[in-house]
Amino acid sequence: MKYYLISGEASGDLHGSNLIKELIKQDPAANIRCWGGDLMEQAGGTLVKHYRDLAFMGFAEVVKNLPTIFRNIQFCKTDIQNWQPDVLVLIDYPGFNLRIAAWAKKKGYKVAYYISPQVWAWKESRVKKMKQCIDKMLCILPFEKDYYKKKWNWDVEYVGHPLIEVIDKKIKGTETKQQGTRSSSKPIIALLPGSRKQEISKKLPIMLSVAAHFPEYQFVVAKAPGLEDDFYMPFLTTASNISSVSNQTYNLLLQSAAALVTSGTATLETALFKVPEVVCYKGSNISYQIAKRLINIKYISLVNLIMDKLIVKELIQDELNTENLVKELHLILNDERHRARILADYHALWDRLSEGGNASSLTAKHITSMVKI
């Protein structure tokens, strides 16, 4: 059967590659055409567009590249029509994929959506249209199934979180936490300040300001792919116990005693590696005030959202300062009861995200079943 997969980011490439492997396993005759990256191509997909040609971040960059975005959408529609897939599989990337879903449904294609847009946080108005154009929604967060059923009367499938299989494989493939990137005899505190220059410039100096208060620890910054080393240099020279790694985030987390992490998927990855963390968020005052009014969620970290309680401390906007970071790090590093409570909650988090089973395998099973209908 013919499967057409579309992802537009590095994370989608990773999860899409594991899905492709499972599709081929469950359907040996699978013919897969995809938008994604190197991993999806290596897994067996015929790559049409690379995600690096699709990723436009920020309002100004999106506006500037609108002609390119519209050309990509039109090219995608034409390519789908020329290839005539049995199932169209959309992976996250809602700004692009929801447009394609609406068009594809009108054209009579079967549409599966893997990794739901976070409509429970904002843009709930999308759901009505999503119900009309998506034949099977495959969710990776456990509360999404109830959200869609109770609020929108939409039966969706919970397949488990794909990070479970990725991180489980990484942990099992590493014999000890001392392997890999370790360059200091001191215990490590990981700093994950984000991927965009603007957010890094705002938060990393505050994160690094605590290094002088913990001279017995090595603070290691995980650099974002695609950002030049020169950008980081002014931040890394503020204390002697600061260093950095590139493309080694998972190895870094395997070795870390604690972490300071920018809100986003990295908070969940850190928790699944069983590293006690402090979640950090700070934006411009205007952006923060707008976000407060638009985003309808109790917490900003996925860890707390999934478990529906405060597991990891969130320092937001003015609360993100040196004094508060020092206080929270002291708790994590020196209060055994506090640390044990976090680790116990992490264990429960892992179990909850594993309830669906192997996400890639279950997702492939749902998708292949659509072809047989």
Secondary structure, 3 states (H helix, E strand, C coil): CEEEEECCCHHHHHHHHHHHHHHHHHCCCCEEEEEECHHHHHHCCEEEEEHHHCCCCCHHHHHHCHHHHHHHHHHHHHHHHHHCCCEEEEECCHHHHHHHHHHHHHCCCEEEEECCCCCCCCCCCHHHHHHHHCCEEEECCHHHHHHHHHHHCCCCEECCCHHHHHHHHHHHCCCCCCCCCCCCCCCEEEEECCCCHHHHHHHHHHHHCCHHHCCCCEEEEEECCCCCHHHHHHHHCCCCCEEEEECCHHHHHHHEEEEEEECCHHHHHHHHCCCCEEEEECCCHHHHHHHHHHCCCCCCCHHHHHHCCCCCEEEEHHHCCHHHHHHHHHHHHHCHHHHHHHHHHHHHHHHHHHCCCCHHHHHHHHHHHHHHC
